[in-house]
């Protein structure tokens, strides 16, 4: 979609609320300068927002200003939309993203190297969080899990690793993706399960709790897809819920873990 990224007028948005519509996104960024478009990235199968978007300014100076200002911690409140601090980077072309991934995996590249800072900013990718919650075969945590469950977890891990080779992907430190949920579980059920593990000494609000559902017309429309997203106010609570629900036989019926 973004074929003219060399102009420096297009930015890539992450950590976008799933509830944000394109009109609201356009209005939000219009305060920083006139736009050509604001486009939310959607899953082609479900038509759900992926929590990311592209915004193209008319003037490269406005895009540059947004990038510079959003990179300053003291300006975080200016780049918050629906209680989410947006993660903003310069958009890169598919070819450039592929080149960055290739360079990252070259044998002589320094650890963590992905390319010059002026090619793409990598603030807030949180790659150090990628291994949290992994249950490895043969570990004590894997006891009681079926081979099928372990195989699913391994497939998801490989999929995540593949996605993270793309510099446009990152790991949120306050949002969890919970999979293998019983199909009857509602948003309220999931929220109640998460609330049990929040620490009362902190800001224990849940900012977002959503079961993803099939939006395609037909008999299965609005049926749960078996996974959901939950967002918290801080990393501490996200970790508490992750450890509390991960492979927990008491969270939901054991046969549906």
HUNORLIN-V551768 format. One record per residue. N is the residue number from 1. SS is DSSP state (a for helix, b for strand, c for the rest). D_LAST is the distance of its C-alpha to the last C-alpha in whole Angstrom. Layout:
n=N ss=SS d_last=D_LAST
n=N ss=SS d_last=D_LAST
//
This chain:
n=1 ss=c d_last=38
n=2 ss=c d_last=40
n=3 ss=c d_last=43
n=4 ss=c d_last=45
n=5 ss=a d_last=43
n=6 ss=a d_last=46
n=7 ss=a d_last=48
n=8 ss=c d_last=46
n=9 ss=c d_last=45
n=10 ss=b d_last=42
n=11 ss=b d_last=39
n=12 ss=b d_last=35
n=13 ss=b d_last=33
n=14 ss=b d_last=29
n=15 ss=c d_last=27
n=16 ss=c d_last=28
n=17 ss=c d_last=27
n=18 ss=c d_last=25
n=19 ss=c d_last=27
n=20 ss=c d_last=30
n=21 ss=c d_last=33
n=22 ss=a d_last=35
n=23 ss=a d_last=38
n=24 ss=a d_last=37
n=25 ss=a d_last=36
n=26 ss=a d_last=40
n=27 ss=a d_last=41
n=28 ss=a d_last=40
n=29 ss=a d_last=41
n=30 ss=a d_last=44
n=31 ss=c d_last=45
n=32 ss=c d_last=46
n=33 ss=c d_last=48
n=34 ss=c d_last=48
n=35 ss=b d_last=45
n=36 ss=b d_last=45
n=37 ss=b d_last=42
n=38 ss=b d_last=38
n=39 ss=b d_last=36
n=40 ss=b d_last=32
n=41 ss=b d_last=30
n=42 ss=b d_last=27
n=43 ss=c d_last=25
n=44 ss=c d_last=27
n=45 ss=c d_last=24
n=46 ss=c d_last=23
n=47 ss=c d_last=26
n=48 ss=c d_last=24
n=49 ss=b d_last=26
n=50 ss=b d_last=24
n=51 ss=b d_last=26
n=52 ss=b d_last=29
n=53 ss=b d_last=32
n=54 ss=b d_last=36
n=55 ss=b d_last=39
n=56 ss=b d_last=42
n=57 ss=b d_last=45
n=58 ss=c d_last=49
n=59 ss=c d_last=50
n=60 ss=a d_last=49
n=61 ss=a d_last=50
n=62 ss=a d_last=48
n=63 ss=a d_last=45
n=64 ss=a d_last=46
n=65 ss=a d_last=47
n=66 ss=a d_last=43
n=67 ss=a d_last=42
n=68 ss=a d_last=44
n=69 ss=a d_last=43
n=70 ss=a d_last=40
n=71 ss=c d_last=40
n=72 ss=c d_last=41
n=73 ss=a d_last=39
n=74 ss=a d_last=42
n=75 ss=a d_last=41
n=76 ss=a d_last=37
n=77 ss=a d_last=38
n=78 ss=a d_last=40
n=79 ss=a d_last=37
n=80 ss=b d_last=35
n=81 ss=b d_last=33
n=82 ss=c d_last=31
n=83 ss=c d_last=31
n=84 ss=b d_last=30
n=85 ss=b d_last=32
n=86 ss=c d_last=32
n=87 ss=b d_last=32
n=88 ss=b d_last=35
n=89 ss=b d_last=37
n=90 ss=b d_last=39
n=91 ss=c d_last=38
n=92 ss=c d_last=39
n=93 ss=c d_last=39
n=94 ss=a d_last=37
n=95 ss=a d_last=40
n=96 ss=a d_last=40
n=97 ss=a d_last=36
n=98 ss=a d_last=36
n=99 ss=a d_last=39
n=100 ss=a d_last=37
n=101 ss=a d_last=34
n=102 ss=a d_last=37
n=103 ss=a d_last=39
n=104 ss=a d_last=36
n=105 ss=c d_last=35
n=106 ss=c d_last=39
n=107 ss=c d_last=40
n=108 ss=c d_last=42
n=109 ss=c d_last=40
n=110 ss=c d_last=40
n=111 ss=c d_last=36
n=112 ss=c d_last=35
n=113 ss=c d_last=38
n=114 ss=c d_last=37
n=115 ss=c d_last=40
n=116 ss=c d_last=43
n=117 ss=c d_last=42
n=118 ss=c d_last=44
n=119 ss=c d_last=42
n=120 ss=c d_last=39
n=121 ss=c d_last=38
n=122 ss=c d_last=34
n=123 ss=c d_last=34
n=124 ss=c d_last=31
n=125 ss=c d_last=29
n=126 ss=c d_last=27
n=127 ss=a d_last=26
n=128 ss=a d_last=26
n=129 ss=a d_last=22
n=130 ss=c d_last=21
n=131 ss=c d_last=20
n=132 ss=c d_last=18
n=133 ss=c d_last=14
n=134 ss=c d_last=15
n=135 ss=c d_last=13
n=136 ss=c d_last=16
n=137 ss=c d_last=16
n=138 ss=c d_last=18
n=139 ss=c d_last=17
n=140 ss=a d_last=16
n=141 ss=a d_last=13
n=142 ss=a d_last=12
n=143 ss=c d_last=13
n=144 ss=c d_last=11
n=145 ss=c d_last=9
n=146 ss=c d_last=10
n=147 ss=a d_last=13
n=148 ss=a d_last=12
n=149 ss=a d_last=9
n=150 ss=a d_last=11
n=151 ss=a d_last=14
n=152 ss=a d_last=12
n=153 ss=a d_last=12
n=154 ss=a d_last=15
n=155 ss=a d_last=16
n=156 ss=a d_last=15
n=157 ss=a d_last=17
n=158 ss=a d_last=20
n=159 ss=a d_last=20
n=160 ss=a d_last=20
n=161 ss=a d_last=23
n=162 ss=a d_last=25
n=163 ss=a d_last=25
n=164 ss=c d_last=26
n=165 ss=c d_last=29
n=166 ss=c d_last=30
n=167 ss=c d_last=32
n=168 ss=c d_last=31
n=169 ss=c d_last=27
n=170 ss=c d_last=26
n=171 ss=c d_last=23
n=172 ss=c d_last=23
n=173 ss=c d_last=23
n=174 ss=c d_last=22
n=175 ss=b d_last=20
n=176 ss=b d_last=16
n=177 ss=b d_last=14
n=178 ss=b d_last=11
n=179 ss=b d_last=9
n=180 ss=c d_last=6
n=181 ss=c d_last=7
n=182 ss=c d_last=8
n=183 ss=c d_last=11
n=184 ss=c d_last=13
n=185 ss=c d_last=12
n=186 ss=c d_last=15
n=187 ss=a d_last=17
n=188 ss=a d_last=18
n=189 ss=a d_last=15
n=190 ss=a d_last=13
n=191 ss=a d_last=16
n=192 ss=a d_last=16
n=193 ss=a d_last=13
n=194 ss=a d_last=15
n=195 ss=a d_last=18
n=196 ss=c d_last=17
n=197 ss=c d_last=17
n=198 ss=c d_last=20
n=199 ss=c d_last=24
n=200 ss=c d_last=26
n=201 ss=c d_last=29
n=202 ss=c d_last=28
n=203 ss=c d_last=28
n=204 ss=c d_last=25
n=205 ss=c d_last=25
n=206 ss=b d_last=22
n=207 ss=b d_last=24
n=208 ss=b d_last=22
n=209 ss=b d_last=18
n=210 ss=b d_last=18
n=211 ss=b d_last=15
n=212 ss=b d_last=17
n=213 ss=b d_last=18
n=214 ss=c d_last=21
n=215 ss=c d_last=24
n=216 ss=c d_last=26
n=217 ss=c d_last=28
n=218 ss=c d_last=27
n=219 ss=c d_last=25
n=220 ss=c d_last=22
n=221 ss=c d_last=24
n=222 ss=c d_last=21
n=223 ss=c d_last=18
n=224 ss=b d_last=15
n=225 ss=b d_last=14
n=226 ss=b d_last=11
n=227 ss=b d_last=11
n=228 ss=b d_last=14
n=229 ss=b d_last=16
n=230 ss=b d_last=17
n=231 ss=b d_last=21
n=232 ss=b d_last=22
n=233 ss=c d_last=26
n=234 ss=c d_last=26
n=235 ss=a d_last=24
n=236 ss=a d_last=23
n=237 ss=a d_last=21
n=238 ss=a d_last=19
n=239 ss=a d_last=19
n=240 ss=a d_last=18
n=241 ss=a d_last=15
n=242 ss=a d_last=14
n=243 ss=a d_last=14
n=244 ss=a d_last=13
n=245 ss=a d_last=9
n=246 ss=c d_last=9
n=247 ss=c d_last=6
n=248 ss=c d_last=7
n=249 ss=c d_last=7
n=250 ss=c d_last=9
n=251 ss=c d_last=8
n=252 ss=c d_last=7
n=253 ss=c d_last=7
n=254 ss=a d_last=5
n=255 ss=a d_last=6
n=256 ss=a d_last=4
n=257 ss=c d_last=0
//
